[in-house]
Amino acid sequence: MSEYLWWFEQALRDLRKAENSLRTEDFDGAAFWAHQAAEKVLKALLLAHGYVARTHNLLELAREVQRELGLDPTPIIDDLRELNPHYVIARYPNAANAPPYQLYTEARARDLVERARRIVEWVKQYLH
């Protein structure tokens, strides 16, 4: 199996973890796993074309997708912007001056998971 498929499959599992976290009302977990799904699916896309990315910054990954693959990430750029800070905020109590579990509502977490889902669907169209 190609390495990019490992990343893609893990992205799908991370999206499922985000959805499961919604069901258990672990909204900070949903935010984190949504970010992870987006990050890994973008890395899968880059790997599928021979590029290795070493960042957690979703906006930087989008720039690499545009620069290296010539794909325009405009359809998902707002989703990437919204998800980007949750790599840190959803995990560390000092990242936003409150414990992560206090920062996320169900509506906010659902929005972030939906954004991750859109990013996964966008990437799918470019994977072969």
PyMOL commands that set and color helices and strands:
alter all, ss='L'
color gray80, all
select helices_A, chain A and resi 3-23+27-48+58-69+74-83+86-89+100-103+106-124
alter helices_A, ss='H'
color red, helices_A
deselect
rebuild
show_as cartoon
